[in-house]
């Protein structure tokens, strides 16, 4: 069964087309394009015309690829930018009319659930640790999703409204950033992380932390690529990569003293992400520091893969129900 999923994020649009079976998952085609859909969203409360004009043609191209690969079903989800934008319906309508794609805007908890689905499958594929006791962080452009799993308990899925694009636009005023820029940025991140503690205490009586820290999405994968000084991004070298806290601290220090022009020369740093990577890295740094993790396992798989896996589960469930109904009707005759 060939299925397709699109992740419409604040900074990046991602497409995945995969052939999926009960125990198989083969990527047919994937694409990642930075369009900065959420540019200036925190200031204006709306998507800009320019951001929509950058994004809609990309999604139309994605739709063409879905048809080209004969995918039987497509699921396109919008996250933080579309949750917040006052004019999101205009964008959704424009995408439907131009690309023929219907977008479902999901809340932060659903985004976290789908992310966990994708990350869990990735770690099992490489024979890594399971997610029975883990803290999974998905640092996006407009929000950060944190999922805590503990053996025997339902996952705690939390979303906080800080992301790499939002933090950069709000706090990074100079190039390179000043010490005041960085102090204000860190304080804002720490204040939001405290809300995770409150939510977790409401959900669990025990205070022990999950044993494994996992990072997914563009910030974490870019940091892993930078640590390996990749000239060409290789997802096989990202999935399961261990990023140590000391390496993360070194990267943050380097980024803090680098201009945008200098960052463009850093190996592993994706073009178009040079302005926001520092803010995203600080979020990772502060979460790891708050929960005393010395390393983070990085997953190239995340929300996009979770969208496709969830779509497969929905379709197979419908097939089983339909098969049972047909069998029941036959037995009744």
C-alpha positions in Angstrom: 0.0 0.0 0.0 1.5 3.3 -1.1 0.6 6.2 1.3 1.7 9.8 1.5 2.0 12.3 4.4 2.7 16.0 4.4 3.9 17.9 7.5 3.1 21.7 7.2 5.4 23.3 9.7 6.2 26.9 10.7 9.6 26.7 9.0 9.5 23.7 6.8 7.2 21.7 4.5 7.9 17.9 4.4 6.6 15.2 2.1 6.9 11.5 2.5 5.6 8.8 0.1 6.1 5.3 1.4 5.0 1.7 0.6 3.9 0.2 3.8 2.9 -3.4 4.8 2.3 -5.1 8.1 6.1 -5.4 8.8 7.6 -3.2 6.0 8.2 0.4 5.4 9.9 1.5 2.1 10.4 5.1 1.3 9.4 5.9 -2.3 10.0 9.6 -2.3 10.6 12.4 0.2 11.2 16.1 0.1 11.9 18.8 2.6 11.6 22.5 1.6 12.0 25.5 3.9 9.4 28.2 3.1 9.1 29.9 6.6 5.3 29.8 6.5 5.2 31.3 10.0 7.4 34.3 9.3 6.3 37.3 11.4 3.3 35.3 12.7 4.0 36.1 16.3 4.1 39.8 15.6 1.1 40.0 13.2 -1.1 37.1 14.2 -1.5 36.2 10.6 0.4 34.4 7.7 1.9 36.9 5.4 1.0 37.0 1.7 4.7 36.4 0.9 4.9 33.3 3.1 1.7 31.8 1.6 3.0 32.5 -1.9 6.2 30.7 -1.1 4.4 27.7 0.4 1.4 27.0 -1.9 3.5 26.3 -5.0 5.6 23.9 -3.0 2.5 22.0 -1.8 1.2 21.9 -5.4 4.5 20.3 -6.4 4.1 17.8 -3.6 0.6 16.9 -4.9 2.1 16.2 -8.3 4.6 13.8 -6.7 1.8 12.0 -4.8 0.0 11.4 -8.1 3.2 10.4 -9.9 3.8 7.7 -7.3 0.1 6.5 -7.3 -0.4 6.9 -3.6 -3.8 5.6 -2.6 -4.2 8.1 0.2 -2.7 11.4 1.4 -2.8 13.0 4.9 -1.7 16.6 5.2 -1.4 18.1 8.7 -0.8 21.7 9.8 0.9 22.4 13.1 1.9 25.5 15.1 1.7 28.1 12.4 -1.8 27.1 11.3 -3.0 26.7 14.8 -2.1 30.3 15.6 -2.8 32.1 12.3 -6.0 34.2 12.2 -6.1 33.9 8.4 -5.4 30.1 8.3 -8.7 29.4 6.4 -7.5 31.6 3.5 -4.3 29.5 3.3 -6.2 26.2 3.6 -8.6 27.3 0.9 -5.7 28.4 -1.4 -4.0 25.1 -1.0 -7.2 23.2 -1.7 -7.9 25.2 -4.9 -4.3 25.2 -6.2 -3.0 21.8 -5.1 -6.1 19.8 -4.4 -4.9 19.1 -0.9 -7.2 19.1 2.2 -5.3 20.2 5.3 -6.1 19.0 8.8 -4.9 21.3 11.6 -3.9 19.3 14.6 -3.4 20.3 18.2 -0.1 20.0 20.1 -1.0 16.8 21.8 -1.9 15.1 18.5 1.3 16.4 17.0 3.2 14.8 19.9 1.3 11.5 19.6 2.2 11.2 15.9 5.8 12.2 16.5 6.1 9.5 19.1 4.7 7.0 16.6 7.4 7.9 14.0 10.3 8.1 16.5 9.4 4.7 18.0 9.3 3.0 14.6 12.7 4.5 13.7 14.4 3.3 16.8 13.0 -0.2 16.4 14.2 -0.2 12.7 17.8 0.4 13.8 17.6 -2.1 16.7 18.0 0.7 19.2 16.4 1.4 22.6 12.6 1.2 22.9 10.6 4.1 24.2 9.3 2.5 27.3 11.1 5.2 29.4 12.0 8.2 27.3 11.7 11.9 27.0 11.2 12.8 23.3 11.5 16.4 22.2 10.4 17.8 18.9 11.7 21.4 18.6 9.8 23.0 15.7 9.6 26.4 14.3 6.6 27.6 16.3 6.3 25.2 19.2 8.1 22.4 21.0 6.4 19.1 21.7 7.7 17.0 24.6 6.5 13.5 25.2 7.4 11.5 28.4 6.9 7.8 28.4 7.2 5.5 31.4 6.7 1.8 31.5 3.2 0.9 32.6 1.8 4.4 32.2 0.2 6.3 29.3 2.6 8.8 27.6 2.4 12.4 28.8 2.2 14.6 25.7 2.9 18.3 26.2 3.2 21.3 23.8 4.8 24.6 24.7 4.6 27.6 22.4 8.3 28.2 21.8 10.0 27.3 18.6 13.1 28.2 16.7 11.4 30.7 14.4 9.4 32.4 17.2 12.4 32.7 19.5 14.7 34.1 16.9 12.2 36.7 15.8 11.4 37.7 19.4 14.9 37.8 21.0 17.7 37.7 18.5 18.2 41.4 17.5 21.9 41.6 16.5 24.2 39.6 14.3 25.9 37.9 16.1 23.6 38.1 19.1 24.5 40.2 22.1 24.8 38.8 25.6 21.5 40.5 26.4 19.8 38.8 23.5 21.0 35.4 24.7 20.1 36.1 28.4 16.5 37.1 27.4 16.2 34.1 25.1 17.4 31.6 27.8 15.1 33.1 30.4 12.1 32.8 28.1 12.9 29.1 27.4 13.4 28.3 31.1 10.1 29.9 32.0 8.3 27.7 29.4 10.1 24.6 30.5 8.8 25.1 34.0 5.3 24.5 32.6 6.4 21.0 31.6 7.2 20.2 35.2 3.7 21.3 36.3 2.0 19.3 33.6 4.1 16.2 34.4 3.4 16.4 38.1 -0.3 16.5 37.4 -0.1 13.4 35.3 2.3 11.3 37.4 2.8 10.8 41.1 6.4 9.5 40.7 9.2 12.0 40.1 11.8 9.8 38.4 12.9 11.0 35.0 12.7 8.8 31.9 15.9 7.0 31.1 16.4 8.0 27.5 16.4 11.5 25.9 15.5 11.5 22.2 15.5 14.5 19.8 13.6 14.7 16.5 12.8 17.3 13.8 14.9 19.9 12.1 16.8 21.4 15.1 17.9 18.0 16.5 18.8 16.5 13.1 20.7 19.6 12.1 22.7 19.6 15.3 23.6 15.9 14.7 24.7 16.7 11.1 26.8 19.6 12.4 28.4 17.5 15.0 29.4 15.0 12.3 30.4 17.8 9.9 28.3 16.4 7.1 28.9 17.8 3.6 25.8 15.9 2.4 22.9 15.1 4.8 22.6 11.3 5.3 19.6 10.2 7.3 21.1 6.8 7.9 23.9 8.5 9.9 21.4 10.6 11.8 19.0 7.9 13.0 20.3 6.6 16.3 23.2 9.2 16.5 24.2 10.1 20.0 24.8 13.8 20.5 26.6 14.4 23.8 25.9 17.4 26.0 29.5 18.6 25.7 29.2 18.6 21.9 25.9 20.5 22.1 27.5 23.1 24.4 30.4 23.5 22.0 28.0 24.0 19.0 25.9 26.6 20.9 29.1 28.5 21.9 30.3 28.5 18.3 26.9 29.7 16.9 26.6 32.4 19.6 29.8 34.1 18.4 29.3 33.5 14.6 27.6 35.9 12.2 25.0 34.6 9.7 27.6 34.7 6.9 30.0 32.6 9.0 27.3 30.1 9.9 26.6 29.5 6.2 30.1 28.0 6.0 29.5 25.5 8.8 29.3 21.9 7.5 26.1 20.1 8.3 24.1 23.4 8.8 21.2 23.3 6.3 20.9 26.3 4.1 18.0 28.5 5.2 18.3 27.4 8.9 21.4 29.4 9.8 19.3 32.2 11.4 17.1 30.0 13.6 19.5 27.1 14.6 20.9 28.9 17.6 17.5 29.4 19.2 16.5 25.8 18.6 19.8 24.6 20.0 19.3 26.6 23.2 15.9 24.9 23.6 17.6 21.5 23.3 20.4 22.6 25.7 18.0 23.9 28.3 15.7 20.8 28.2 18.7 18.5 28.6 20.1 20.7 31.4 16.8 20.9 33.2 16.4 17.1 33.3 20.1 16.4 33.7 20.7 14.4 30.5 24.2 14.0 29.3 23.3 12.8 25.8 20.5 12.8 23.3 19.6 10.1 20.8 18.6 11.7 17.5 15.9 10.4 15.2 15.6 11.5 11.6 12.1 10.0 11.7 9.3 12.0 13.5 6.0 13.7 12.7 6.1 13.1 8.9 6.6 9.4 9.3 4.1 9.2 12.1 1.5 10.8 9.8 2.0 8.0 7.3 2.1 5.2 9.9 -1.1 6.6 11.5 -2.8 6.7 8.1 -1.8 3.1 7.5 -3.3 2.0 10.9 -6.5 3.8 10.1 -6.9 2.2 6.7 -6.1 -1.3 7.9 -8.5 -0.9 10.7 -11.3 0.1 8.3 -10.4 -2.8 6.1 -10.7 -5.3 9.0 -14.1 -3.8 10.0 -15.3 -3.9 6.4 -14.1 -7.5 6.1 -15.9 -8.5 9.3 -19.1 -6.8 8.1 -18.9 -8.7 4.8 -18.3 -12.0 6.6 -21.3 -11.3 8.9 -23.6 -10.6 6.0 -22.5 -13.8 4.3 -23.1 -15.8 7.4 -26.6 -14.3 7.8 -27.6 -15.4 4.3 
